[in-house]
Structure formats: structure tokens, C-alpha cells
């Protein structure tokens, strides 16, 4: 199938392939969605290099991450070369228009993951991103309350806060900034925002780095590191109900619910109301007041260190390393069945499920924090229930459509 988009021809392969089985949405449905909300999407992705997160077999299979732009691509698809601290580099796709959106979705991209920089200046971000990540057991109301505090902190330091649902468990807040600061400075500023939020509502939020030490809502500042990307505004997320990372007004935030913002609902919302982030490009502010805050707060608390590897202060054991989340959780259930008395003491936040970036896809690690288990009942570290090695062999990147 050939689509005429923005004066260009875009080939769509397998347009009838079902991407979201529960809703029956096909690849062509997904492309048409992105074209319908293109103006809003492009405010967040246009001119920015992006990692291609490709679900080549639909959302029921793990995606693979492709930094390098496919060798076979239309001549009108631009690239920008990003260099990383590891010494590696990659020419990543830069979307400029609706035709580019259709092209990347045809590759199997469901959500869009741009960097916080423009292709014209790859070393100075023009966006600060706050990701509110709740620990298990935290309800949505608490996430919203923390978002409202984050808004206050950003505005107290001269930045305009733009809210959106993440389309997953959390919440995102963006602030446009003048591209005058390095990645390290932007990350430091984001960490200062996180620490100030946690200082204002310590019972609701945390900025603690180590996952096992967190309670409440983690104000994730590390999404501002150079190698990190975040799902863009209007990205459809790989959830069974096709939820969307949806831009909101602040008046909508207190009463919002993430499950209301699905692909068809956002299409209707956009057609009726347009994009609530339409003014974001004119809202850039200075990072200087936030960096002053960072200086006043002083160096962040350093985790205790032993000789060599980090000294662990909590009773953690590792349960599984698995290729898929389902395999990891199945391993956890086997461990629970073998240690029922210990499992009975665990709270939701004691189960640490980590999505870990491998060579080209995410793998999953499960750890258990035994802090609530009486010492005499704590199982020792045992051989892993699933012991997957994500570095055994490299997955090759693919070109063309899916």
C-alpha cells in the first residue's frame, strides 16, 4: 500500500497486521492515528533524533531497540549522528514531517522515543523531563498529588510545566529550556527539582537513587541523561487497551485517569479540542534558577560504598533474570511457592521488577527485598529461577517494513 503524506509517498507493508489484538487495531489504524494527531506529535518529535523501538510481531512480543537508522530508507529521511560516552556513535532517525511519522510507524514503532535535543545542536538539550514513577502499591491519586507539587517547584524556579499521562503507570512533566546547558547540567537541575519535591512532600515522593530504598513516587531525574529517551506526547503505548501518553491542561490533572486516554478516545479529544500543548514551543525558560537551587541543596546523598562493588545495606536477593517479563514473574511464583512463610511478609514495594536494556531489547530482573521478613525466616540467595544472559550473542538490526 502506498500513502500520499505531506507530498511524499510512504510505503505501508502489511497494513492489516493486527498490532493491538484486544482492540483489533492494525498497523494501518496506528498510522492513521498518528497522521490525525500529527501536528501535536510533531511538536514533541520534529527535528529530534529518536531511537526506534520496534514491535515487529505486535505488542505481545518484546520490542527491540534500534539506534542506527535503517540503511534502506527514503532519501528524505534525515539522520543525526549521536556520540556516547562509551565511544560509540549512531546515526539516528530524525523525523521532520507527517510522512516521517508514517514511515517510522511502518517499521513497527508503536510509541515514539525522541531525545531531548534538536538535530542542529546535539550537545545542549532544550527540554527538561520529569518522570513520576510510582513504586508498586501507590495509587493514582498520590501520583497526581506529586505532579502538582512538581508543577509548583518548576514554576517557583521560572519554568513552565507541561503535564501528560505517560500511558503507562506514571506521569510526565516537561519544561522547555533554552539550549544553553549541557546534559550534565540539565540532569543536575532535574535532580534538584526531584530533591525539592521530595523535601516538600517526603511522605509522598522520593528522589532516592537505589530502587530498593524508595517509597511512594520516585521523581525520576535520570531520564535527562544523554542516552535516555522518553515516550513522546501522543505516543500510543504497548498496553492491551492502546493507552496514549496524553498532553493535558493543569485544570484536567486533578481528575484525570490514565485508562480514559486510549487511541480512539484521544482521536476524538484531539478532533474536538486540539492540542493543549500548542504553546510549548514559545515557553522556553532559563535553567539558571534551578541550578542555583542545586547549589543551595548541596551535593546529593551518596550511597554507601564498599571495596569495589556497592555495599548493600538492605537484605536483597535476586530471583530471576529472564528474556521476558512473563518468564521472570513465573520464576518469582516458583520462589514464592518454595518459601511461603517469607512470601507472606512481602509488601508490593518489596518486589523489584527491573526492565534492563540489553544489546537491542529489554530483559527483566526480579529481586526481593526481605526487610519485612523476620530474620530467622529470610531465605538465602539461591541459584536463579531463570538465568538468562542478555549478552550471549548480538541481535541484528533489520531494515524495511514489518
N, C-alpha and C positions, 0 to 999 in steps of 0.2 A: 504494500500500500504506500502511495506517495501522498503526503500532505503539503499543501502550499501554506507556508507560515512566514510572515514578515518578509515576503518577497523571495523566499528561498524554498527549495524542495527538500523535504525531510522524508527519508525512507523509514517506514514503520514495519518491522519484521514481527510476524506472529501477533497481529493486533488483537486476536481473540483469546490469547493466552490469559487464563484467569490468574490474577495476582492475589486477590483477596477472596478466598473461597466462601467465607461466611456471607459476604455481601454480593458475591458474584461479579465484582469489579474486574474488568480486564485491563490489559496494558493500554488499549486504546482509550478506555474510560479514564485511566490515570493521566494520559497525555492530554485529553480534552479538559480534564480538571485544571491542569497546570496552565493551559492556554487561556482558560476562562479567568483565572486569577493572576495572569502574567504580570500585570503592572505591579501588583503587590509583591509577588515573588521577586521580581527583578530589583525592587528596592533593597532587598537583602542579599542578592547574589550577583547582580550585574557587575562585571569588572573585577570580580574576586576569584582567585584560583580556588578550586574545590577538589576535595577527594571524592572519587566515585565509589559509592557504597552500593554494590550491585547484587541484587537478589535475582540471580539468573534462573532460579527454579521456584520463584514465588516466595512469599513471606514465611512459609512453613519450613524453609531451609535457611541455614545461616548465610548471611551476606559475605561477600569478600570485598576487601578494600583495595582499590586500585589508585595509587598516587599518580602513576605515569599515564598521560593521555594515550589512548589507543593510536598505534601507528597509522591505521587506516581510519582516517577521519576527513570530513569535508574541508576544503581549503579555507572556508570561512570560520571554522572553529579555531579560536586563538588558544595559545598556551602561555604560561609564565613559568620560569624555572625557579623553584624554591630550593634553597640550600639549608641543610640541617646541621646541628652541632656535631652529629656523628661523622660529618664529612661527606655524606651522600647528598644527592640532589635529585630532583624530579621535575619534569615538565608537566605541570598540571593544567587541566582544562580551565578555561576562562569563558564563561557564558556572558554574552552581551545582549541577547535579544530572545524573543519568544521561540524562534527557530532553534536556538541553542538549548532551551529548556526541553523542547520536544526531542531533540537528539539525545540528551543525556538520559531522559526517561526511557527512551527506546533501548538503551544499553542495559536496562534493568535497575536503574536507580529509582527507588521509591521516595526516600527523603533526600534532601539536598544539603550538602555539608561544606559550606564555604569557609575560608579563612577570614580573619578579621582585618585583612589588608586588601588594598587595591593592587592590581597588577602593575600600576605605574610606580608604586613605592612599596616594595615587599618587606621592608625592614621596620616600618612605622605603622602600627595599627591605627585605624580610625574608628574603632569600636571597642568598648569595654563590655564584657559579657559576664553576667552573674547567673549561675545555675543553682537553683534551690533543689537540693537532693535529699529527700526525707529518708531517715532510717526506717526499716520495717516497723510497722505498728503505728506510725504517725498518721493522723487523719488529715484530710484535705484542708479543713478549717485552719489548722496550725500552719500549713504551708502558706495559705493566703495571708495570715497574720504576719508571718515573717516577710512576705513580699511587700506588705505595706510599710513595714519598718525599713526595709532596704530602699524603698522609694524615698522615705524621709531622709535617710543618710545621704543618698545621692543628691537630692535636691539641696540639702544643707551645705553641700560642697560644690554647688554651682552646676550640676549636671542634670539633664533632662532624662527621666526614666521612662522607658518604653516597655510595657508588660506583654507577655504572651504565655499561653499554656505551652508546655513542652510537647504535648501529645503523648507523653508517657506518664511517669509517676510524679514529675516535678514541675517546676515553673521557671521561666526565663525572664530576665530583665536586662535590656540593652541600654547603653548610653553611647551616643556618637561623640567622638572626641576629635580635636584637631590632630592630624598625623604628624606630631612633633616629638613623640616619645618612643623609646624602644620597647620591644616586647617585655624585657625585664622590668622596665619602669611601669608598664601597664599592668603586668602581673602583680607587682608590689602594690600598686594603687588598688587593684581588685582585692588583694589580701587585706589591705587596710579597711576597705569597705566591709569585708566579711567580719573582721575583728570588731569593728564598731557596732555592727548589727548584733553580734553575739554579746557584746558588752551591754547593749541596751535591753536585750531580752534573753538573758542567759538561760532561762527555763525553757525557751522555745527554739533557740538556734545555737549552732556551734560553728567554729572555724577550725576545729582540731584536725590536724593533717591525717593522723592514723585512724583508719576506719573503725577499728575496734574500740576506740576511745570516744566515739561520737554518740551524742544523744540528741534527739529532736531533729531539726532540719539543718543539714550541712550546707553552709553558704560556700559553694564551690568556686574558688578563685582561680584554680589551676586550669580552667578552660581558656585562660588568657595566655597560656604558654605557647611557644612558637609552633609546636607541632599539633596543636589541638584545633578541632573544628566542632561546631555545634549545629544541630539541625536548624535550618533557616525558618523564617516566618513563612507560613503556608505550606510547610513540608508535611506531606502525608507520612505518618509513622507506620511501621510494620506491625500494627496491632490487629487483632481479628476484626474489630469494628471500624478500621480505617480512620483512626483519630488523626486530627490535624493540629500541628503547632500553630495556634491561632492568635494573632495580634488582637489586643483588647484595649479599651479605654480604661482608665483607672476607676471610673464610676462603675464599670462592669465587674471589676476584680472581686469585691467582697462576696458577690452572689454567684460567681462563675463555678461551673462544674466541668471537668475535662471531658467527660463522656458525652456532653452535649455537642461537642465540636467534631463531628465526623465529616467525611468527604461530602456527602450530599447536603448536610446542614451548612457547611461553610460555603458551598456553592450558592445556596440560597441567601445566606447572610451577605456575601460579597456583592451579589446582584442587587440586593436591596439597600445596603449601607456603604458599600465601597470599603476602602482600606483605612482603618483607624490610625495607621502609622504613616499616613500620606505626608505628614510634615517632618518625618525623621531626618531627611537629608538636609534640612535647614536648622538643625538643632545642635550642631557640634559645639562642645564646650572645652574648657581648659582642664587639664589633669592636675595643674599646679596645686589647687586647694586640697585635693585628695593626697597628693604626695606630701604636703605639709602635715596632714593628718597622720600619715605613715611615720613621719619623723617624730611627731608627738607621742605616738603609741610606742615607739621604740622597736627594737628587734623582736620578732615573734618568738614565742616559746620554742625552744629546741627540744626535739625528742631525746630521751636518754640514749647514750651510745655506749656500746661495749667495745671490745677489741675486735676490729673487723666489722662483722655484721652487727646490725642494730640489736641492742639488748632488749629483749621482750619483757615487759612489766606486767602483762596480763596472761592468764592461763589459756593460751590459744592452741588448738590442734587443727591440723589440716586433714580434711576428709577426702577430697577428690580434686583431680584435675581432668577435665573432660572436654571433648571436642564440641559437645552441645550442652545446653543448659539442662535438657531433659536427662541426659546421661549423668550429669553431676548431681541433680536432685534425686535420681534413683539411687545413687551411691549414698546420699545422705539418709534416705529412708532405710537402707540396709543397716547403716550405722545406728540409727535410732532403734531399730528392732533388736539389735545386739546389746544396746545399752539403754534399756527402757527407764531405769531409775534416774540416770543422768539426764536423759532427754526430757523427762517430766519437769525438770527445773529450768529448762531453757525458755527464754523470752524471745519474742520476734527479733529484737535487735541483736541477739546473740548469734544468729545465723548470718554469716557474712558470705554473700554470693558476689563474686567479683567477675565482671566481664573483662578479660585481659586481651590486649591487642597482640596478635601473633604476626606472622610474616604478611599475611594478606586477609586474615579473618579473625574474628573474636573467638577465644576459647574461654572456658569457665573454671574457676577455682572456688571451692567451698571450704570455709574454715568455721570452726565453732569456738565461741568464747565461753569458757566454763566458769566464769566469775560467779554465777548464781548457783552453781552446783557445789554442794558441800565437799570439802577437800577429800574426804575419805571415799567419795563416790565418783571422783573425776577419773575418767578413763585415760590411759596414757596415749601418747602418739602411737598409732599403728600403721602398718602398710596402707597406702591409699586405696580406697574402694575402687577408684578409677585412676589410672596413672597414665595420662595422655601426655605425649611430648610434642608440643606445638612447633618445635624447631627441627623435627625429623623430616627433612625434605622441604622444598620450596614449592608453593603453588604458583603456577604460571599465570600471567595476566592474559586476558582474552580481548580480541578486537571484535568490532562489528556489533550487530544486534543480538538479542537473546530470544 
